[in-house]
Amino acid sequence: MGNTVFPCALGRGGITANKREGDGGTPLGRMRLLSGFVRDRRFAFCSPLPLQRITRDLGWCEVPDDRNYNRPVRIPYGASHERMMRNDALYDACMVLDWNIRPRKRGRGSAIFFHLARPGFTPTEGCVAVTPKVMARLLPRLSPRSVMVVQRN
């Protein structure tokens, strides 16, 4: 979709060039969209991105010293993790951005996703979030070649 710009929520720590685990910042730069997780049927089969259904046992490890840091895990899991099946529906459509995936550096940030926004676009923990309407518009056009650019104005 070229240089499409849309309203979004970013991290409570603003945009950061030096992302650290827990700082609430959204990484500055270019990030590819790798794959995604969906829970809501309206997002289930509408993207060239590889998508998988969110299940109750799906988590994402956020402990820098754990061998599965910044990777999906099956819960219950011994280290601290984020639960992908959320009660607030923010991850009903959740795309994995390639931040700190390969190479993966301990403490440089985990679970940087492109997901659904809260009403009023309240800040995320470092992710990029949009309305369900925008996500539904973008998903059919997103592929593993798509790049999201987070920049300062």
N, C-alpha and C positions, 0 to 999 in steps of 0.2 A: 504494500500500500504506500510505497514511497516514503515520503517524509511526513507521515500522518502525525498530527499532534492532537491530544485529547486530554480532558481534565483527569487528574489522578491524585491519589494520596501517596505521599512518600513517607519515609521514616521520621520518627519524632526527633531524631538527631540531625535532620537535614541531609543534604547531599555531602558525602565525604570522599576525599581522595585517599584517605588512610583508614579503610574499614577495619574495625576490630569487633570481635565477638561481644555482643551485649551493648554496643554503643548506640543502637537505634538508628544508625545512619544508613542511608541508601547509597550504594557504591556509585561513584562518578565513573562514567565510561560507557563502553559498548559491551552488551551482553547478548549472546545468542540464546534463543529459546530451544531447549533440548527435548523436553517431553512434558507431559502433564498428568494431572490427577483430576478426576471429575466425580462428582456425587450426584449432581442435578441432571436429570434426563435431558433437559434442553441443551446441555453442552456435551452429551455423551458421544456422539458420532459425527461431529461436524468440523473436524480439523485434520489437516495433513500431518500434524504433530502426533507422535505416538502417545496415546492416552490410555490410562488404566483407571479402573473404578477404585474409588476410595473404599476401603473396608475398615471395620472396627479395630483391626490389629495393625494398622499402618501408622508408623511414626516416622520422625526425622530426627536423627541424633544431633545434639547441639553441644556436646562436651568435647573441647579441643583435644584432650588426652585420650579419648576413646578411639579404638581402631576404626569405628564406623562414623567418625565425625563427618558431618555434612553429607550424610547418605541416608537413604530410607532404611528403616529397621522395622522388625516385627515386634509389637508390644503384646505383653509386658516386656520391657527391656531394662536391663540393669542400670544403665546410665541415663541422665536427664535427656528428655526428648520432647519434641512437639507432637501432639496428637493431630493427625491429619483430618480425622472425622470430627469437626468442630460443631458445637451447638449453635454458633452464630452464623453459619453458612458462608463464611468468608472464603473457604476453600472448596465450595461447590464447583468451582472451576479454578484450578491452581496450576500454573505453568512453572516449570523449573528453569530458572535462568542459569547460565553457566558461570556464575560468580563462584570462585574458589572451588571448582569441581576438579579440573585438571590444569595445572598441578594444584593439589589441595594442600594449603598451608595452615597449620594449627593456629587457631585464634584469629584468623582473618575474616571470619564471618560465615554463618551457616544459614540455611533455609531462606535464601534470597529468592523470593517467588514473585510472580505476576499473578495476582488474584483479585477477588472481588472486594470492593470498598465498603466500609461502614457508611451509613447515612451521614451526610455532612462532610465526607472525606476526612474523618479524623485520622491522625497519623498512624502509620504502621510501625512495626519493629525494625524496619529496614527494607521492606518490600515495596513494590509498585502495585497500586490497587486502583481498579476502575469499576464503574457501575456494571451491573449485569447486562444492560443494553449494549454498552460499548464492548464488553467481552464477547457477547453473542455476535456482534458485527465483525470483530477482529479474528476470532477463532478460525473461521473457514479460510482465512487468508494467511494464517501463520504456518510456517514450516520450520524444519530444523535449519534452514538458511536464513530465517528472519533474525534481525538484530534490533534490540531495543537500545536506544541511546538515552542515557541520563546525563543531563548537562545543566550547568548553571546559566541563567540568562544574563 
